[in-house]
Amino acid sequence: MDIGLLGGTGIEGKGLALRFAAAGAAVFVGSRSEERAAGAASQYNEILGKPLVTGCSNPDMLARCNLVFLTVPFEHALSAIHGAVGSFRAGQILVDVTVPIAFHRGRPEFIQPDAGSNAELIAQQLPAGIDTVAAFKTIPAHVLADPQTELRCDVFVCGDSQSAREKVMSAAGMIHSLRPVDAGELQMARVLERMTLLAIHLNRRYKQKGARFIVQGI
Ligand SMILES: NC(=O)c1ccc[n+]([C@@H]2O[C@H](COP(=O)([O-])OP(=O)(O)OC[C@H]3O[C@@H](n4cnc5c(N)ncnc54)[C@H](OP(=O)(O)O)[C@@H]3O)[C@@H](O)[C@H]2O)c1
């Protein structure tokens, strides 16, 4: 399986690259700069101990991968998509991991997207034939990016196409100690994005850093 990361040079991209590569996927880290992509890929491969990750431009990554994770800051999601719009192909799945939370003087603030959630905003902007799925929004990036930490949590996956949702769940299920949970239609991203705000608050209240979710009873 090929996994692409649109803007995969930040900590979220690093975490997904390390986890998917360790699970046996071929990972393509996209960037606006081929040099930055190559540097990130080489850093990730050093951690992995094997050359499993390739760095390339965002358009080259989109030409290769059918499952593409959008890992840019939430406020740049639309400009990142517009910047690469000519490179998307019908049949691709875009997995949105963005969370519309900004920090003001250290305090997290939820920025309510007009579309209901950032995932729905992104879905409205994508060319026809691309399915949007939201996932990985509630897992802390620095936990994902630390291969020594067992995830031991659920990853909530939502999207309007059942087959796209199933493909993302199947990919996420390859990652050790991560349980994919089908969260239903894309509008459930409204809840998932706010759950991340809850996790940030819990971390602060309990002086922790890795709060994440496990659902009992399913
Ligand atoms: N932090 C968490 O715990 C957590 C948890 C769940 C989800 N997330 C989400 O993960 C996403 C990525 O977070 P991060 O901390 O990894 O982000 P980041 O380091 O700030 O940015 C990631 C990459 O996005 C690219 N980028 C930045 N501005 C761009 C623009 N205007 N157009 C195109 N690409 C741009 C850059 O890559 P190049 O310069 O190489 O192109 C950058 O390295 C965020 O949306 C965040 O909400 C974070």
Ligand as a Chemical Component Dictionary entry (heavy atoms), coordinates in Angstrom:
data_LIG
# 
_chem_comp.id                   LIG 
_chem_comp.type                 NON-POLYMER 
_chem_comp.pdbx_formal_charge   0 
_chem_comp.three_letter_code    LIG 
# 
loop_
_chem_comp_atom.comp_id 
_chem_comp_atom.atom_id 
_chem_comp_atom.alt_atom_id 
_chem_comp_atom.type_symbol 
_chem_comp_atom.charge 
_chem_comp_atom.model_Cartn_x 
_chem_comp_atom.model_Cartn_y 
_chem_comp_atom.model_Cartn_z 
_chem_comp_atom.pdbx_ordinal 
LIG N1  N1  N 0  -0.335 18.421 17.061 1  
LIG C1  C1  C 0  -1.181 17.431 17.245 2  
LIG O1  O1  O 0  -1.179 16.758 18.281 3  
LIG C2  C2  C 0  -2.181 17.088 16.169 4  
LIG C3  C3  C 0  -3.078 16.040 16.359 5  
LIG C4  C4  C 0  -3.984 15.742 15.346 6  
LIG C5  C5  C 0  -3.982 16.505 14.180 7  
LIG N2  N2  N 1  -3.098 17.523 14.032 8  
LIG C6  C6  C 0  -3.134 18.318 12.798 9  
LIG O2  O2  O 0  -2.024 17.973 12.001 10 
LIG C7  C7  C 0  -1.774 19.024 11.078 11 
LIG C8  C8  C 0  -0.281 19.217 10.926 12 
LIG O3  O3  O 0  0.273  19.627 12.153 13 
LIG P1  P1  P 0  1.858  19.933 12.229 14 
LIG O4  O4  O 0  2.125  20.420 13.593 15 
LIG O5  O5  O -1 2.629  18.767 11.687 16 
LIG O6  O6  O 0  1.941  21.157 11.198 17 
LIG P2  P2  P 0  3.195  22.058 10.769 18 
LIG O7  O7  O 0  4.469  21.432 11.201 19 
LIG O8  O8  O 0  2.944  23.463 11.209 20 
LIG O9  O9  O 0  3.069  22.027 9.175  21 
LIG C9  C9  C 0  3.196  20.825 8.450  22 
LIG C10 C10 C 0  3.654  21.133 7.043  23 
LIG O10 O10 O 0  2.634  21.803 6.323  24 
LIG C11 C11 C 0  3.243  22.451 5.212  25 
LIG N3  N3  N 0  2.624  23.773 5.046  26 
LIG C12 C12 C 0  2.633  24.799 5.916  27 
LIG N4  N4  N 0  1.969  25.851 5.415  28 
LIG C13 C13 C 0  1.535  25.480 4.184  29 
LIG C14 C14 C 0  0.806  26.126 3.141  30 
LIG N5  N5  N 0  0.366  27.383 3.278  31 
LIG N6  N6  N 0  0.555  25.440 2.001  32 
LIG C15 C15 C 0  1.005  24.165 1.852  33 
LIG N7  N7  N 0  1.696  23.497 2.805  34 
LIG C16 C16 C 0  1.958  24.151 3.945  35 
LIG C17 C17 C 0  4.721  22.592 5.547  36 
LIG O11 O11 O 0  5.419  21.713 4.662  37 
LIG P3  P3  P 0  6.410  22.256 3.495  38 
LIG O12 O12 O 0  6.882  23.625 3.917  39 
LIG O13 O13 O 0  7.490  21.228 3.528  40 
LIG O14 O14 O 0  5.577  22.256 2.275  41 
LIG C18 C18 C 0  4.820  22.082 6.966  42 
LIG O15 O15 O 0  6.025  21.422 7.257  43 
LIG C19 C19 C 0  -2.523 20.254 11.641 44 
LIG O16 O16 O 0  -3.625 20.558 10.817 45 
LIG C20 C20 C 0  -2.990 19.819 13.015 46 
LIG O17 O17 O 0  -4.235 20.393 13.357 47 
LIG C21 C21 C 0  -2.190 17.829 14.982 48 
# 
loop_
_chem_comp_bond.comp_id 
_chem_comp_bond.atom_id_1 
_chem_comp_bond.atom_id_2 
_chem_comp_bond.value_order 
_chem_comp_bond.pdbx_ordinal 
LIG N1  C1  SING 1  
LIG C1  O1  DOUB 2  
LIG C1  C2  SING 3  
LIG C2  C3  SING 4  
LIG C2  C21 DOUB 5  
LIG C3  C4  DOUB 6  
LIG C4  C5  SING 7  
LIG C5  N2  DOUB 8  
LIG N2  C6  SING 9  
LIG N2  C21 SING 10 
LIG C6  O2  SING 11 
LIG C6  C20 SING 12 
LIG O2  C7  SING 13 
LIG C7  C8  SING 14 
LIG C7  C19 SING 15 
LIG C8  O3  SING 16 
LIG O3  P1  SING 17 
LIG P1  O4  DOUB 18 
LIG P1  O5  SING 19 
LIG P1  O6  SING 20 
LIG O6  P2  SING 21 
LIG P2  O7  DOUB 22 
LIG P2  O8  SING 23 
LIG P2  O9  SING 24 
LIG O9  C9  SING 25 
LIG C9  C10 SING 26 
LIG C10 O10 SING 27 
LIG C10 C18 SING 28 
LIG O10 C11 SING 29 
LIG C11 N3  SING 30 
LIG C11 C17 SING 31 
LIG N3  C12 SING 32 
LIG N3  C16 SING 33 
LIG C12 N4  DOUB 34 
LIG N4  C13 SING 35 
LIG C13 C14 SING 36 
LIG C13 C16 DOUB 37 
LIG C14 N5  SING 38 
LIG C14 N6  DOUB 39 
LIG N6  C15 SING 40 
LIG C15 N7  DOUB 41 
LIG N7  C16 SING 42 
LIG C17 O11 SING 43 
LIG C17 C18 SING 44 
LIG O11 P3  SING 45 
LIG P3  O12 DOUB 46 
LIG P3  O13 SING 47 
LIG P3  O14 SING 48 
LIG C18 O15 SING 49 
LIG C19 O16 SING 50 
LIG C19 C20 SING 51 
LIG C20 O17 SING 52 
# 
